[in-house]
Amino acid sequence: MSIAVSALVRPSRTQRLVWGGCGLAQCASALAVGLLAPDRFLLAPQLALALAGAGACVLGAAARRPKTHRIDISGTGDLRVTVQQDVDGRDRAAREGGTPQGGVAALRPDSVIWPMLMLVRYAAPGARPRVLAVWRDSVEPAAWRALAVALAVAGRLPHAGEGCEDTTNSLQRTNS
């Protein structure tokens, strides 16, 4: 069965809201530890500073200008992910985690499809695996269904993940 899909993955409002909520929760916990209950915690000022710094980083990530990705899956299961923020050539796509123009990545078998979220793990040959979060509100409904089917089919192909280095699996194999 050959499935060919091309989907434009826009920035997700859900993901930005989740990040913003987590950042606000960390800032609120920093306030609670630092001002409201400093006598209950060991090293309360340092803990409050660490929580505030983490909250600020998460809020900064939520406020950044989001990127648009394009996922292309060929009929043979080859995967291509490109970043479409600025059009200035191959180097920008490679720096931002996409595959260079003309480069093909392999879908990793540990990609996950949930009802509201797909975590697509992919890697170019000789590169470390990358993850792209695809939320339901970031693609069209028809594209969501086609992408879910294509990822399920491409993940089962015998060459999925072939030629890509994954240090976590090799470490687990050497430790056991």
Residue frames relative to the residue before (quaternion, step in Angstrom):
aa qw qx qy qz dx dy dz
M 1.0000 0.0000 0.0000 0.0000 0.00 0.00 0.00
S 0.1043 -0.8051 0.5808 0.0598 3.58 -0.69 0.97
I 0.0982 -0.7738 0.6257 0.0038 3.52 -0.89 1.04
A 0.0335 -0.7734 0.6329 0.0113 3.58 -0.88 0.94
V 0.0397 0.8083 -0.5788 0.1002 3.56 -0.64 1.19
S 0.0365 -0.7453 0.6645 0.0399 3.50 -1.20 0.66
A 0.0392 0.8154 -0.5725 0.0763 3.59 -0.66 1.10
L 0.3047 -0.7203 0.5985 0.1739 3.52 -1.08 0.83
V 0.1629 -0.7975 0.5785 0.0536 3.59 -0.61 1.18
R 0.1727 -0.7994 0.5723 0.0598 3.55 -0.36 1.29
P 0.6386 -0.5107 0.3854 0.4276 3.60 -1.19 0.31
S 0.3694 -0.7543 0.5108 0.1834 3.56 -0.96 0.91
R 0.4175 -0.6886 0.5364 0.2529 3.56 -0.95 0.91
T 0.6042 0.5697 -0.3507 0.4330 3.57 1.06 -0.73
Q 0.6703 0.4963 -0.3020 0.4618 3.58 0.87 -0.92
R 0.6632 0.4954 -0.3138 0.4651 3.60 0.93 -0.81
L 0.6384 0.5137 -0.3245 0.4724 3.60 1.05 -0.71
V 0.6363 0.5147 -0.3261 0.4731 3.59 1.00 -0.79
W 0.6602 0.4932 -0.3111 0.4734 3.60 0.89 -0.88
G 0.6571 0.5104 -0.3133 0.4579 3.59 0.92 -0.87
G 0.6542 0.5085 -0.3091 0.4668 3.59 0.98 -0.81
C 0.6512 0.5015 -0.3142 0.4751 3.59 0.98 -0.79
G 0.6548 0.5118 -0.3121 0.4604 3.58 0.96 -0.82
L 0.6596 0.4918 -0.3037 0.4805 3.57 0.98 -0.83
A 0.6346 0.5246 -0.3316 0.4605 3.60 1.02 -0.75
Q 0.6625 0.4867 -0.3162 0.4736 3.60 0.97 -0.76
C 0.6402 0.5047 -0.3293 0.4764 3.60 1.01 -0.73
A 0.6461 0.5083 -0.3194 0.4713 3.60 1.01 -0.75
S 0.6563 0.4875 -0.3204 0.4785 3.59 0.99 -0.73
A 0.6018 0.5349 -0.3600 0.4713 3.61 1.10 -0.58
L 0.6410 0.5140 -0.3118 0.4771 3.56 1.02 -0.80
A 0.6677 0.5010 -0.2998 0.4618 3.58 0.94 -0.87
V 0.6854 0.4688 -0.2911 0.4751 3.59 0.90 -0.85
G 0.7396 0.4557 -0.2422 0.4321 3.57 0.84 -0.95
L 0.8126 0.2816 -0.1315 0.4931 3.59 0.90 -0.85
L 0.7624 0.4218 -0.2189 0.4392 3.57 0.83 -0.92
A 0.8270 0.0564 -0.0078 0.5593 3.61 0.96 -0.73
P 0.1014 0.8366 -0.5356 0.0546 3.64 0.69 0.93
D 0.6407 0.5440 -0.3369 0.4243 3.62 1.13 -0.53
R 0.6349 0.5473 -0.3312 0.4332 3.62 1.19 -0.27
F 0.7421 0.3740 -0.2015 0.5184 3.59 1.21 -0.35
L 0.4389 -0.6571 0.5501 0.2702 3.52 -1.12 0.77
L 0.8322 0.0454 -0.0828 0.5464 3.61 -0.85 0.97
A 0.0424 0.8628 -0.5008 0.0546 3.57 0.94 0.95
P 0.6657 0.4942 -0.3506 0.4355 3.68 0.80 -0.73
Q 0.6673 0.4876 -0.3065 0.4722 3.59 0.97 -0.81
L 0.6420 0.5165 -0.3199 0.4677 3.57 1.03 -0.77
A 0.6520 0.5029 -0.3121 0.4738 3.58 0.97 -0.83
L 0.6453 0.5148 -0.3200 0.4649 3.59 1.00 -0.78
A 0.6527 0.5050 -0.3159 0.4680 3.60 0.98 -0.82
L 0.6612 0.4979 -0.3073 0.4696 3.59 0.96 -0.84
A 0.6554 0.5027 -0.3137 0.4684 3.59 0.96 -0.82
G 0.6474 0.5135 -0.3180 0.4650 3.60 1.00 -0.78
A 0.6580 0.4929 -0.3097 0.4776 3.58 0.95 -0.83
G 0.6479 0.5155 -0.3170 0.4627 3.58 0.99 -0.81
A 0.6488 0.5104 -0.3151 0.4683 3.58 1.00 -0.79
C 0.6398 0.5181 -0.3269 0.4640 3.60 1.02 -0.76
V 0.6708 0.4852 -0.3032 0.4720 3.59 0.92 -0.86
L 0.6430 0.5044 -0.3215 0.4783 3.60 0.99 -0.78
G 0.6312 0.5277 -0.3243 0.4669 3.59 1.06 -0.73
A 0.6452 0.5064 -0.3188 0.4749 3.58 1.03 -0.75
A 0.6551 0.5043 -0.3100 0.4694 3.58 1.05 -0.73
A 0.7086 0.4668 -0.2604 0.4606 3.58 1.09 -0.68
R 0.5019 0.6693 -0.4238 0.3473 3.61 1.23 -0.28
R 0.5726 -0.5727 0.4587 0.3656 3.52 -1.23 0.49
P 0.3491 -0.7773 0.4827 0.2024 3.59 -0.52 1.13
K 0.3880 -0.7121 0.5441 0.2152 3.53 -1.29 0.48
T 0.3173 -0.7085 0.5965 0.2040 3.53 -1.23 0.54
H 0.1594 -0.7859 0.5935 0.0685 3.57 -0.93 0.94
R 0.1862 -0.7361 0.6340 0.1468 3.52 -1.28 0.38
I 0.1428 -0.7749 0.6132 0.0568 3.55 -0.86 1.04
D 0.0313 -0.7717 0.6352 -0.0096 3.55 -0.87 1.03
I 0.0424 -0.7720 0.6342 -0.0005 3.55 -0.80 1.06
S 0.3151 -0.7667 0.5320 0.1730 3.56 -0.68 1.12
G 0.6959 -0.4727 0.3482 0.4135 3.54 -1.31 0.13
T 0.6904 0.4556 -0.2778 0.4884 3.59 1.18 -0.47
G 0.6105 -0.5896 0.3411 0.4042 3.60 1.27 0.06
D 0.4402 0.6697 -0.4817 0.3545 3.60 1.22 0.19
L 0.2263 -0.7906 0.5634 0.0790 3.54 -0.96 0.93
R 0.0297 -0.7693 0.6382 0.0039 3.54 -1.05 0.84
V 0.0404 -0.7807 0.6236 -0.0086 3.57 -0.80 1.07
T 0.0115 -0.8003 0.5991 -0.0210 3.58 -0.75 1.05
V 0.3584 -0.6969 0.5810 0.2198 3.54 -1.19 0.66
Q 0.1417 -0.8325 0.5346 0.0332 3.56 -0.75 1.04
Q 0.2707 0.7759 -0.5280 0.2143 3.58 0.90 0.87
D 0.7783 -0.0017 0.0438 0.6264 3.56 0.71 -1.11
V 0.2997 -0.7520 0.5574 0.1843 3.55 -0.95 0.80
D 0.3181 0.7344 -0.5528 0.2323 3.55 -0.08 1.28
G 0.7862 -0.4174 0.1714 0.4223 3.55 0.98 0.83
R 0.8007 -0.3551 0.2436 0.4164 3.45 -1.45 -0.15
D 0.6550 0.5458 -0.3386 0.3980 3.59 0.86 -0.88
R 0.6314 0.5335 -0.3392 0.4491 3.60 0.98 -0.77
A 0.6648 0.4992 -0.3083 0.4624 3.60 0.91 -0.89
A 0.6647 0.4961 -0.3103 0.4645 3.58 0.96 -0.79
R 0.6519 0.5163 -0.3172 0.4559 3.60 0.99 -0.80
E 0.7389 0.4388 -0.2300 0.4568 3.57 0.94 -0.84
G 0.6635 -0.5512 0.3081 0.4013 3.60 1.15 0.25
G 0.5539 0.5823 -0.4113 0.4300 3.58 1.21 0.12
T 0.5257 -0.5716 0.4880 0.3984 3.51 -1.27 -0.01
P 0.5440 -0.6183 0.4327 0.3668 3.62 -0.95 0.69
Q 0.6341 -0.5154 0.3913 0.4233 3.55 -1.20 0.45
G 0.7807 0.2530 -0.2221 0.5265 3.53 -0.74 1.04
G 0.6240 0.5349 -0.3464 0.4522 3.62 1.23 -0.24
V 0.2107 -0.7751 0.5867 0.1026 3.53 -1.05 0.80
A 0.2085 -0.7664 0.5979 0.1083 3.54 -1.01 0.87
A 0.3885 -0.6864 0.5589 0.2560 3.52 -1.30 0.32
L 0.4380 -0.6704 0.5355 0.2681 3.53 -1.03 0.82
R 0.3702 -0.7269 0.5363 0.2165 3.56 -0.86 0.97
P 0.5353 -0.6599 0.4162 0.3237 3.61 -0.95 0.72
D 0.6793 0.4891 -0.3048 0.4542 3.63 1.15 -0.32
S 0.3038 0.7132 -0.5528 0.3058 3.58 1.09 0.67
V 0.2374 -0.7948 0.5518 0.0867 3.55 -1.08 0.80
I 0.1179 -0.7662 0.6285 0.0637 3.56 -1.06 0.81
W 0.0212 -0.7748 0.6308 -0.0357 3.55 -0.69 1.20
P 0.6880 -0.4936 0.3125 0.4306 3.63 -1.16 0.25
M 0.7894 0.2917 -0.1629 0.5150 3.65 1.00 -0.67
L 0.7994 0.2085 -0.0578 0.5605 3.59 1.21 -0.43
M 0.1189 -0.7392 0.6569 0.0887 3.53 -1.18 0.75
L 0.1433 -0.7478 0.6410 0.0969 3.56 -0.95 0.87
V 0.1193 -0.8162 0.5652 0.0098 3.53 -0.25 1.34
R 0.1018 -0.7780 0.6189 0.0349 3.57 -0.61 1.17
Y 0.0864 0.7895 -0.5975 0.1107 3.53 -0.81 1.04
A 0.0306 -0.7870 0.6157 0.0243 3.54 -1.27 0.37
A 0.4023 -0.6552 0.5792 0.2708 3.52 -1.13 0.71
P 0.6275 -0.5421 0.3782 0.4116 3.61 -1.09 0.53
G 0.8199 0.2004 -0.1846 0.5036 3.54 -0.83 1.05
A 0.6549 0.4825 -0.3156 0.4886 3.62 1.24 0.01
R 0.5504 -0.5971 0.4553 0.3650 3.55 -1.23 0.33
P 0.5953 -0.5971 0.3981 0.3613 3.59 -1.09 0.60
R 0.1715 -0.7539 0.6281 0.0881 3.55 -1.21 0.67
V 0.2750 -0.7546 0.5760 0.1520 3.56 -1.25 0.48
L 0.0849 -0.7616 0.6410 0.0425 3.55 -1.03 0.87
A 0.2457 -0.7624 0.5848 0.1279 3.56 -0.73 1.12
V 0.0730 -0.7820 0.6189 0.0012 3.57 -0.73 1.13
W 0.1677 -0.7906 0.5854 0.0641 3.57 -0.40 1.26
R 0.6404 -0.5548 0.3766 0.3745 3.56 -1.20 0.57
D 0.7068 0.4555 -0.2807 0.4627 3.62 1.00 -0.70
S 0.6186 0.5685 -0.3516 0.4129 3.61 1.23 -0.02
V 0.7436 0.2636 -0.1992 0.5814 3.60 1.27 -0.07
E 0.6139 -0.5328 0.4308 0.3921 3.55 -1.29 0.34
P 0.6202 -0.5753 0.3667 0.3872 3.64 -1.05 0.63
A 0.6601 0.4905 -0.3179 0.4719 3.62 0.94 -0.80
A 0.6520 0.5010 -0.3115 0.4764 3.58 1.02 -0.78
W 0.5955 0.5654 -0.3624 0.4408 3.61 1.08 -0.68
R 0.6889 0.4753 -0.2842 0.4678 3.58 0.83 -0.98
A 0.6707 0.4934 -0.3043 0.4627 3.59 0.89 -0.89
L 0.6548 0.5057 -0.3103 0.4682 3.59 1.00 -0.80
A 0.6373 0.5247 -0.3323 0.4563 3.60 0.98 -0.77
V 0.6630 0.4857 -0.3024 0.4828 3.58 0.95 -0.86
A 0.6709 0.5016 -0.3069 0.4518 3.60 0.87 -0.91
L 0.6597 0.4915 -0.3169 0.4720 3.61 0.96 -0.76
A 0.6353 0.5182 -0.3350 0.4644 3.58 1.03 -0.72
V 0.6827 0.4694 -0.2836 0.4829 3.58 0.96 -0.85
A 0.6831 0.4870 -0.2941 0.4580 3.61 0.87 -0.93
G 0.6396 0.5379 -0.3267 0.4414 3.60 1.07 -0.64
R 0.6893 0.4702 -0.2733 0.4786 3.59 1.20 -0.45
L 0.4716 0.6749 -0.4524 0.3427 3.59 1.24 -0.15
P 0.5756 -0.6330 0.3854 0.3455 3.61 -0.99 0.72
H 0.7180 0.4323 -0.2695 0.4743 3.64 1.07 -0.54
A 0.3822 0.7290 -0.4964 0.2758 3.64 1.19 0.14
G 0.8240 0.1809 -0.1686 0.5097 3.56 -0.77 1.05
E 0.4448 0.7125 -0.4455 0.3100 3.58 1.24 0.02
G 0.8342 0.2269 -0.1675 0.4738 3.56 -0.96 0.88
C 0.6246 0.5182 -0.3521 0.4662 3.60 1.20 0.15
E 0.4091 -0.7122 0.5220 0.2301 3.51 -0.97 0.89
D 0.0155 0.7664 -0.6421 0.0113 3.57 -0.95 0.85
T 0.2875 -0.8087 0.4901 0.1522 3.54 -0.22 1.29
T 0.6141 0.5609 -0.3759 0.4087 3.64 1.01 -0.59
N 0.6776 0.4717 -0.3079 0.4728 3.60 0.91 -0.80
S 0.6570 0.4983 -0.3302 0.4593 3.59 0.96 -0.72
L 0.6303 0.5139 -0.3371 0.4743 3.61 1.08 -0.63
Q 0.6491 0.5059 -0.3266 0.4649 3.58 0.96 -0.76
R 0.6543 0.5088 -0.3218 0.4577 3.59 1.00 -0.76
T 0.6878 0.4757 -0.2988 0.4598 3.61 0.98 -0.77
N 0.6708 0.5000 -0.3053 0.4548 3.61 1.08 -0.59
S 0.6916 0.4778 -0.2982 0.4522 3.61 1.09 -0.44
